[in-house]
Each structure stands twice: as structure tokens, then as C-alpha cells.
Amino acid sequence: MIEVTIKIHQGFQKYLPAGYTAKDFKRSIPEGSTVEYLLIDQIGLPKDVPKLMIVNGIHAKPSHVLSHEDRVAVFLPMAGG
């Protein structure tokens, strides 16, 4: 198992696991887990909602394999103009 820290930003907070009230929390997941597995299968974010995923400050694809002590942040994409 590895441990990662997740930061859920505005718009996704309603999907926080039961008992979590803070934006940042830690989660233990199996080695070899991807960002998609963490966000969709473990946390329960909807697959069909667009997401901007950041791992250790760098944009990540859903297939990115996580490592112990990675920091994952998820945002709703925004448009500007």
C-alpha cells in the first residue's frame, strides 16, 4: 500500500468520503494505482464530469501511476474570457 494526499477543490467537495470535512486528506491505496482509480473508484468522483488533475504540481492524465507520498489535487476546469 502507498499513501497519497488529496486536495479536493471547490465543486468537488460534495463528493468527499463520509467523515472527511477538510479539503486535504490522506488515503492508502494499492501500489500501482492510477489517478483515475483514486478519484473515481476510491473517492467517488463522477467519471463523466471534467476534471483538471495535478500530481505534485504537474498536470496528470487519468492513467498516471501514483507513488508513495504523492500530492494529488483535483479542480473543475474553468473558462475565461
Jmol script that loads the backbone (N, CA, C; Angstrom):
load data "model"
ATOM      1  N   MET A   1       0.846  -1.186   0.000  1.00  0.00           N
ATOM      2  CA  MET A   1       0.000   0.000   0.000  1.00  0.00           C
ATOM      3  C   MET A   1       0.890   1.247   0.000  1.00  0.00           C
ATOM      4  N   ILE A   2       0.380   2.269  -0.655  1.00  0.00           N
ATOM      5  CA  ILE A   2       1.043   3.568  -0.625  1.00  0.00           C
ATOM      6  C   ILE A   2       0.062   4.576  -0.049  1.00  0.00           C
ATOM      7  N   GLU A   3       0.584   5.696   0.434  1.00  0.00           N
ATOM      8  CA  GLU A   3      -0.274   6.744   0.975  1.00  0.00           C
ATOM      9  C   GLU A   3      -0.101   7.998   0.138  1.00  0.00           C
ATOM     10  N   VAL A   4      -1.220   8.595  -0.254  1.00  0.00           N
ATOM     11  CA  VAL A   4      -1.199   9.841  -1.017  1.00  0.00           C
ATOM     12  C   VAL A   4      -2.056  10.873  -0.293  1.00  0.00           C
ATOM     13  N   THR A   5      -1.778  12.138  -0.562  1.00  0.00           N
ATOM     14  CA  THR A   5      -2.575  13.230  -0.021  1.00  0.00           C
ATOM     15  C   THR A   5      -3.414  13.800  -1.149  1.00  0.00           C
ATOM     16  N   ILE A   6      -4.687  14.009  -0.884  1.00  0.00           N
ATOM     17  CA  ILE A   6      -5.611  14.508  -1.889  1.00  0.00           C
ATOM     18  C   ILE A   6      -6.155  15.854  -1.447  1.00  0.00           C
ATOM     19  N   LYS A   7      -6.235  16.776  -2.388  1.00  0.00           N
ATOM     20  CA  LYS A   7      -6.867  18.076  -2.141  1.00  0.00           C
ATOM     21  C   LYS A   7      -8.006  18.217  -3.134  1.00  0.00           C
ATOM     22  N   ILE A   8      -9.213  18.289  -2.603  1.00  0.00           N
ATOM     23  CA  ILE A   8     -10.410  18.445  -3.421  1.00  0.00           C
ATOM     24  C   ILE A   8     -10.783  19.924  -3.412  1.00  0.00           C
ATOM     25  N   HIS A   9     -10.841  20.525  -4.584  1.00  0.00           N
ATOM     26  CA  HIS A   9     -11.167  21.945  -4.672  1.00  0.00           C
ATOM     27  C   HIS A   9     -12.652  22.158  -4.931  1.00  0.00           C
ATOM     28  N   GLN A  10     -13.050  23.410  -4.814  1.00  0.00           N
ATOM     29  CA  GLN A  10     -14.449  23.827  -4.962  1.00  0.00           C
ATOM     30  C   GLN A  10     -15.134  23.096  -6.121  1.00  0.00           C
ATOM     31  N   GLY A  11     -16.332  22.684  -5.920  1.00  0.00           N
ATOM     32  CA  GLY A  11     -17.098  21.991  -6.940  1.00  0.00           C
ATOM     33  C   GLY A  11     -17.111  20.484  -6.762  1.00  0.00           C
ATOM     34  N   PHE A  12     -16.050  19.950  -6.184  1.00  0.00           N
ATOM     35  CA  PHE A  12     -15.976  18.501  -5.953  1.00  0.00           C
ATOM     36  C   PHE A  12     -16.114  18.151  -4.477  1.00  0.00           C
ATOM     37  N   GLN A  13     -16.175  19.148  -3.616  1.00  0.00           N
ATOM     38  CA  GLN A  13     -16.200  18.881  -2.179  1.00  0.00           C
ATOM     39  C   GLN A  13     -17.396  18.046  -1.743  1.00  0.00           C
ATOM     40  N   LYS A  14     -18.493  18.118  -2.488  1.00  0.00           N
ATOM     41  CA  LYS A  14     -19.674  17.329  -2.115  1.00  0.00           C
ATOM     42  C   LYS A  14     -19.432  15.827  -2.265  1.00  0.00           C
ATOM     43  N   TYR A  15     -18.347  15.456  -2.932  1.00  0.00           N
ATOM     44  CA  TYR A  15     -18.024  14.046  -3.138  1.00  0.00           C
ATOM     45  C   TYR A  15     -17.027  13.506  -2.117  1.00  0.00           C
ATOM     46  N   LEU A  16     -16.636  14.312  -1.139  1.00  0.00           N
ATOM     47  CA  LEU A  16     -15.691  13.833  -0.124  1.00  0.00           C
ATOM     48  C   LEU A  16     -16.241  12.592   0.569  1.00  0.00           C
ATOM     49  N   PRO A  17     -15.374  11.632   0.870  1.00  0.00           N
ATOM     50  CA  PRO A  17     -15.822  10.440   1.591  1.00  0.00           C
ATOM     51  C   PRO A  17     -16.442  10.802   2.938  1.00  0.00           C
ATOM     52  N   ALA A  18     -17.366   9.994   3.406  1.00  0.00           N
ATOM     53  CA  ALA A  18     -18.019  10.222   4.694  1.00  0.00           C
ATOM     54  C   ALA A  18     -16.977  10.402   5.791  1.00  0.00           C
ATOM     55  N   GLY A  19     -17.202  11.387   6.629  1.00  0.00           N
ATOM     56  CA  GLY A  19     -16.297  11.644   7.740  1.00  0.00           C
ATOM     57  C   GLY A  19     -15.186  12.624   7.424  1.00  0.00           C
ATOM     58  N   TYR A  20     -14.997  12.998   6.167  1.00  0.00           N
ATOM     59  CA  TYR A  20     -13.968  13.961   5.796  1.00  0.00           C
ATOM     60  C   TYR A  20     -14.600  15.336   5.658  1.00  0.00           C
ATOM     61  N   THR A  21     -14.063  16.298   6.386  1.00  0.00           N
ATOM     62  CA  THR A  21     -14.595  17.649   6.303  1.00  0.00           C
ATOM     63  C   THR A  21     -13.559  18.633   5.765  1.00  0.00           C
ATOM     64  N   ALA A  22     -12.290  18.276   5.816  1.00  0.00           N
ATOM     65  CA  ALA A  22     -11.226  19.154   5.333  1.00  0.00           C
ATOM     66  C   ALA A  22     -11.025  18.952   3.836  1.00  0.00           C
ATOM     67  N   LYS A  23     -10.401  19.919   3.200  1.00  0.00           N
ATOM     68  CA  LYS A  23     -10.103  19.793   1.779  1.00  0.00           C
ATOM     69  C   LYS A  23      -8.952  18.817   1.541  1.00  0.00           C
ATOM     70  N   ASP A  24      -7.991  18.766   2.451  1.00  0.00           N
ATOM     71  CA  ASP A  24      -6.844  17.862   2.303  1.00  0.00           C
ATOM     72  C   ASP A  24      -7.048  16.633   3.188  1.00  0.00           C
ATOM     73  N   PHE A  25      -6.795  15.465   2.622  1.00  0.00           N
ATOM     74  CA  PHE A  25      -6.838  14.264   3.435  1.00  0.00           C
ATOM     75  C   PHE A  25      -5.931  13.218   2.809  1.00  0.00           C
ATOM     76  N   LYS A  26      -5.562  12.235   3.597  1.00  0.00           N
ATOM     77  CA  LYS A  26      -4.680  11.157   3.140  1.00  0.00           C
ATOM     78  C   LYS A  26      -5.511   9.914   2.861  1.00  0.00           C
ATOM     79  N   ARG A  27      -5.005   9.121   1.938  1.00  0.00           N
ATOM     80  CA  ARG A  27      -5.698   7.881   1.584  1.00  0.00           C
ATOM     81  C   ARG A  27      -4.653   6.821   1.281  1.00  0.00           C
ATOM     82  N   SER A  28      -4.833   5.620   1.784  1.00  0.00           N
ATOM     83  CA  SER A  28      -3.976   4.479   1.448  1.00  0.00           C
ATOM     84  C   SER A  28      -4.613   3.742   0.286  1.00  0.00           C
ATOM     85  N   ILE A  29      -3.802   3.470  -0.736  1.00  0.00           N
ATOM     86  CA  ILE A  29      -4.278   2.773  -1.933  1.00  0.00           C
ATOM     87  C   ILE A  29      -3.231   1.737  -2.338  1.00  0.00           C
ATOM     88  N   PRO A  30      -3.638   0.754  -3.125  1.00  0.00           N
ATOM     89  CA  PRO A  30      -2.669  -0.264  -3.549  1.00  0.00           C
ATOM     90  C   PRO A  30      -1.573   0.315  -4.443  1.00  0.00           C
ATOM     91  N   GLU A  31      -0.375  -0.234  -4.332  1.00  0.00           N
ATOM     92  CA  GLU A  31       0.719   0.140  -5.243  1.00  0.00           C
ATOM     93  C   GLU A  31       0.265  -0.091  -6.667  1.00  0.00           C
ATOM     94  N   GLY A  32       0.677   0.793  -7.576  1.00  0.00           N
ATOM     95  CA  GLY A  32       0.298   0.674  -8.975  1.00  0.00           C
ATOM     96  C   GLY A  32      -1.021   1.355  -9.311  1.00  0.00           C
ATOM     97  N   SER A  33      -1.646   2.002  -8.322  1.00  0.00           N
ATOM     98  CA  SER A  33      -2.919   2.686  -8.561  1.00  0.00           C
ATOM     99  C   SER A  33      -2.724   3.932  -9.416  1.00  0.00           C
ATOM    100  N   THR A  34      -3.727   4.207 -10.239  1.00  0.00           N
ATOM    101  CA  THR A  34      -3.692   5.386 -11.101  1.00  0.00           C
ATOM    102  C   THR A  34      -4.501   6.528 -10.473  1.00  0.00           C
ATOM    103  N   VAL A  35      -4.330   7.706 -11.043  1.00  0.00           N
ATOM    104  CA  VAL A  35      -5.114   8.860 -10.604  1.00  0.00           C
ATOM    105  C   VAL A  35      -6.604   8.555 -10.785  1.00  0.00           C
ATOM    106  N   GLU A  36      -6.962   7.960 -11.910  1.00  0.00           N
ATOM    107  CA  GLU A  36      -8.366   7.629 -12.169  1.00  0.00           C
ATOM    108  C   GLU A  36      -8.921   6.682 -11.100  1.00  0.00           C
ATOM    109  N   TYR A  37      -8.167   5.656 -10.739  1.00  0.00           N
ATOM    110  CA  TYR A  37      -8.602   4.717  -9.700  1.00  0.00           C
ATOM    111  C   TYR A  37      -8.841   5.462  -8.386  1.00  0.00           C
ATOM    112  N   LEU A  38      -7.906   6.332  -8.018  1.00  0.00           N
ATOM    113  CA  LEU A  38      -8.033   7.084  -6.772  1.00  0.00           C
ATOM    114  C   LEU A  38      -9.277   7.963  -6.783  1.00  0.00           C
ATOM    115  N   LEU A  39      -9.436   8.771  -7.816  1.00  0.00           N
ATOM    116  CA  LEU A  39     -10.511   9.755  -7.830  1.00  0.00           C
ATOM    117  C   LEU A  39     -11.890   9.157  -8.073  1.00  0.00           C
ATOM    118  N   ILE A  40     -11.972   8.163  -8.921  1.00  0.00           N
ATOM    119  CA  ILE A  40     -13.281   7.612  -9.271  1.00  0.00           C
ATOM    120  C   ILE A  40     -13.652   6.419  -8.394  1.00  0.00           C
ATOM    121  N   ASP A  41     -12.760   5.435  -8.304  1.00  0.00           N
ATOM    122  CA  ASP A  41     -13.089   4.213  -7.559  1.00  0.00           C
ATOM    123  C   ASP A  41     -12.972   4.370  -6.049  1.00  0.00           C
ATOM    124  N   GLN A  42     -12.012   5.145  -5.581  1.00  0.00           N
ATOM    125  CA  GLN A  42     -11.810   5.291  -4.143  1.00  0.00           C
ATOM    126  C   GLN A  42     -12.597   6.455  -3.532  1.00  0.00           C
ATOM    127  N   ILE A  43     -12.616   7.591  -4.214  1.00  0.00           N
ATOM    128  CA  ILE A  43     -13.269   8.770  -3.648  1.00  0.00           C
ATOM    129  C   ILE A  43     -14.702   8.917  -4.140  1.00  0.00           C
ATOM    130  N   GLY A  44     -14.966   8.462  -5.345  1.00  0.00           N
ATOM    131  CA  GLY A  44     -16.329   8.506  -5.853  1.00  0.00           C
ATOM    132  C   GLY A  44     -16.667   9.711  -6.710  1.00  0.00           C
ATOM    133  N   LEU A  45     -15.647  10.391  -7.247  1.00  0.00           N
ATOM    134  CA  LEU A  45     -15.952  11.486  -8.157  1.00  0.00           C
ATOM    135  C   LEU A  45     -16.584  10.917  -9.420  1.00  0.00           C
ATOM    136  N   PRO A  46     -17.547  11.616  -9.991  1.00  0.00           N
ATOM    137  CA  PRO A  46     -18.194  11.090 -11.197  1.00  0.00           C
ATOM    138  C   PRO A  46     -17.235  11.073 -12.382  1.00  0.00           C
ATOM    139  N   LYS A  47     -17.256   9.983 -13.122  1.00  0.00           N
ATOM    140  CA  LYS A  47     -16.342   9.817 -14.259  1.00  0.00           C
ATOM    141  C   LYS A  47     -16.648  10.794 -15.379  1.00  0.00           C
ATOM    142  N   ASP A  48     -17.918  11.139 -15.550  1.00  0.00           N
ATOM    143  CA  ASP A  48     -18.330  11.963 -16.680  1.00  0.00           C
ATOM    144  C   ASP A  48     -18.182  13.472 -16.456  1.00  0.00           C
ATOM    145  N   VAL A  49     -17.765  13.904 -15.278  1.00  0.00           N
ATOM    146  CA  VAL A  49     -17.560  15.331 -15.007  1.00  0.00           C
ATOM    147  C   VAL A  49     -16.109  15.684 -15.324  1.00  0.00           C
ATOM    148  N   PRO A  50     -15.875  16.732 -16.144  1.00  0.00           N
ATOM    149  CA  PRO A  50     -14.492  17.119 -16.469  1.00  0.00           C
ATOM    150  C   PRO A  50     -13.698  17.463 -15.206  1.00  0.00           C
ATOM    151  N   LYS A  51     -12.423  17.085 -15.224  1.00  0.00           N
ATOM    152  CA  LYS A  51     -11.542  17.327 -14.075  1.00  0.00           C
ATOM    153  C   LYS A  51     -10.170  17.775 -14.561  1.00  0.00           C
ATOM    154  N   LEU A  52      -9.559  18.669 -13.811  1.00  0.00           N
ATOM    155  CA  LEU A  52      -8.162  19.023 -14.017  1.00  0.00           C
ATOM    156  C   LEU A  52      -7.419  18.348 -12.876  1.00  0.00           C
ATOM    157  N   MET A  53      -6.508  17.423 -13.211  1.00  0.00           N
ATOM    158  CA  MET A  53      -5.807  16.634 -12.201  1.00  0.00           C
ATOM    159  C   MET A  53      -4.341  17.035 -12.158  1.00  0.00           C
ATOM    160  N   ILE A  54      -3.864  17.307 -10.958  1.00  0.00           N
ATOM    161  CA  ILE A  54      -2.490  17.738 -10.737  1.00  0.00           C
ATOM    162  C   ILE A  54      -1.837  16.769  -9.752  1.00  0.00           C
ATOM    163  N   VAL A  55      -0.647  16.270 -10.098  1.00  0.00           N
ATOM    164  CA  VAL A  55       0.107  15.407  -9.188  1.00  0.00           C
ATOM    165  C   VAL A  55       1.460  16.074  -8.943  1.00  0.00           C
ATOM    166  N   ASN A  56       1.723  16.398  -7.694  1.00  0.00           N
ATOM    167  CA  ASN A  56       2.974  17.059  -7.306  1.00  0.00           C
ATOM    168  C   ASN A  56       3.233  18.316  -8.126  1.00  0.00           C
ATOM    169  N   GLY A  57       2.162  19.075  -8.384  1.00  0.00           N
ATOM    170  CA  GLY A  57       2.292  20.351  -9.086  1.00  0.00           C
ATOM    171  C   GLY A  57       2.326  20.266 -10.600  1.00  0.00           C
ATOM    172  N   ILE A  58       2.163  19.072 -11.171  1.00  0.00           N
ATOM    173  CA  ILE A  58       2.239  18.884 -12.621  1.00  0.00           C
ATOM    174  C   ILE A  58       0.948  18.247 -13.121  1.00  0.00           C
ATOM    175  N   HIS A  59       0.426  18.780 -14.241  1.00  0.00           N
ATOM    176  CA  HIS A  59      -0.793  18.221 -14.839  1.00  0.00           C
ATOM    177  C   HIS A  59      -0.605  16.728 -15.083  1.00  0.00           C
ATOM    178  N   ALA A  60      -1.616  15.934 -14.741  1.00  0.00           N
ATOM    179  CA  ALA A  60      -1.516  14.481 -14.881  1.00  0.00           C
ATOM    180  C   ALA A  60      -2.716  13.930 -15.642  1.00  0.00           C
ATOM    181  N   LYS A  61      -2.474  12.862 -16.371  1.00  0.00           N
ATOM    182  CA  LYS A  61      -3.540  12.142 -17.069  1.00  0.00           C
ATOM    183  C   LYS A  61      -4.170  11.145 -16.100  1.00  0.00           C
ATOM    184  N   PRO A  62      -5.393  10.695 -16.395  1.00  0.00           N
ATOM    185  CA  PRO A  62      -6.026   9.698 -15.526  1.00  0.00           C
ATOM    186  C   PRO A  62      -5.208   8.420 -15.371  1.00  0.00           C
ATOM    187  N   SER A  63      -4.404   8.096 -16.368  1.00  0.00           N
ATOM    188  CA  SER A  63      -3.620   6.858 -16.343  1.00  0.00           C
ATOM    189  C   SER A  63      -2.299   6.986 -15.576  1.00  0.00           C
ATOM    190  N   HIS A  64      -1.999   8.169 -15.045  1.00  0.00           N
ATOM    191  CA  HIS A  64      -0.754   8.384 -14.296  1.00  0.00           C
ATOM    192  C   HIS A  64      -0.717   7.467 -13.071  1.00  0.00           C
ATOM    193  N   VAL A  65       0.360   6.700 -12.921  1.00  0.00           N
ATOM    194  CA  VAL A  65       0.516   5.799 -11.782  1.00  0.00           C
ATOM    195  C   VAL A  65       1.090   6.588 -10.604  1.00  0.00           C
ATOM    196  N   LEU A  66       0.422   6.472  -9.476  1.00  0.00           N
ATOM    197  CA  LEU A  66       0.804   7.230  -8.283  1.00  0.00           C
ATOM    198  C   LEU A  66       1.907   6.523  -7.497  1.00  0.00           C
ATOM    199  N   SER A  67       2.696   7.337  -6.790  1.00  0.00           N
ATOM    200  CA  SER A  67       3.768   6.834  -5.929  1.00  0.00           C
ATOM    201  C   SER A  67       3.496   7.248  -4.485  1.00  0.00           C
ATOM    202  N   HIS A  68       4.161   6.575  -3.559  1.00  0.00           N
ATOM    203  CA  HIS A  68       4.016   6.880  -2.140  1.00  0.00           C
ATOM    204  C   HIS A  68       4.318   8.355  -1.885  1.00  0.00           C
ATOM    205  N   GLU A  69       3.439   8.995  -1.112  1.00  0.00           N
ATOM    206  CA  GLU A  69       3.538  10.393  -0.692  1.00  0.00           C
ATOM    207  C   GLU A  69       3.297  11.403  -1.814  1.00  0.00           C
ATOM    208  N   ASP A  70       2.719  10.973  -2.941  1.00  0.00           N
ATOM    209  CA  ASP A  70       2.316  11.936  -3.964  1.00  0.00           C
ATOM    210  C   ASP A  70       1.215  12.826  -3.400  1.00  0.00           C
ATOM    211  N   ARG A  71       1.145  14.050  -3.959  1.00  0.00           N
ATOM    212  CA  ARG A  71       0.094  15.001  -3.611  1.00  0.00           C
ATOM    213  C   ARG A  71      -0.774  15.189  -4.849  1.00  0.00           C
ATOM    214  N   VAL A  72      -2.052  14.862  -4.730  1.00  0.00           N
ATOM    215  CA  VAL A  72      -2.987  14.932  -5.849  1.00  0.00           C
ATOM    216  C   VAL A  72      -3.988  16.049  -5.573  1.00  0.00           C
ATOM    217  N   ALA A  73      -4.188  16.907  -6.556  1.00  0.00           N
ATOM    218  CA  ALA A  73      -5.198  17.956  -6.459  1.00  0.00           C
ATOM    219  C   ALA A  73      -6.140  17.812  -7.646  1.00  0.00           C
ATOM    220  N   VAL A  74      -7.412  18.066  -7.411  1.00  0.00           N
ATOM    221  CA  VAL A  74      -8.394  17.981  -8.489  1.00  0.00           C
ATOM    222  C   VAL A  74      -9.242  19.253  -8.487  1.00  0.00           C
ATOM    223  N   PHE A  75      -9.401  19.820  -9.690  1.00  0.00           N
ATOM    224  CA  PHE A  75     -10.140  21.059  -9.877  1.00  0.00           C
ATOM    225  C   PHE A  75     -11.190  20.869 -10.970  1.00  0.00           C
ATOM    226  N   LEU A  76     -12.233  21.680 -10.929  1.00  0.00           N
ATOM    227  CA  LEU A  76     -13.132  21.809 -12.071  1.00  0.00           C
ATOM    228  C   LEU A  76     -12.444  22.729 -13.067  1.00  0.00           C
ATOM    229  N   PRO A  77     -12.400  22.369 -14.353  1.00  0.00           N
ATOM    230  CA  PRO A  77     -11.811  23.274 -15.342  1.00  0.00           C
ATOM    231  C   PRO A  77     -12.636  24.565 -15.428  1.00  0.00           C
ATOM    232  N   MET A  78     -11.950  25.661 -15.671  1.00  0.00           N
ATOM    233  CA  MET A  78     -12.626  26.950 -15.802  1.00  0.00           C
ATOM    234  C   MET A  78     -12.334  27.555 -17.157  1.00  0.00           C
ATOM    235  N   ALA A  79     -13.281  28.306 -17.645  1.00  0.00           N
ATOM    236  CA  ALA A  79     -13.084  29.043 -18.881  1.00  0.00           C
ATOM    237  C   ALA A  79     -13.034  30.521 -18.543  1.00  0.00           C
ATOM    238  N   GLY A  80     -12.234  31.234 -19.253  1.00  0.00           N
ATOM    239  CA  GLY A  80     -12.120  32.668 -19.028  1.00  0.00           C
ATOM    240  C   GLY A  80     -12.323  33.419 -20.328  1.00  0.00           C
ATOM    241  N   GLY A  81     -12.339  34.688 -20.212  1.00  0.00           N
ATOM    242  CA  GLY A  81     -12.514  35.427 -21.456  1.00  0.00           C
ATOM    243  C   GLY A  81     -12.472  36.901 -21.242  1.00  0.00           C
TER     244      GLY A  81
END
end "model"
wireframe off; spacefill off
backbone 0.3
color backbone group
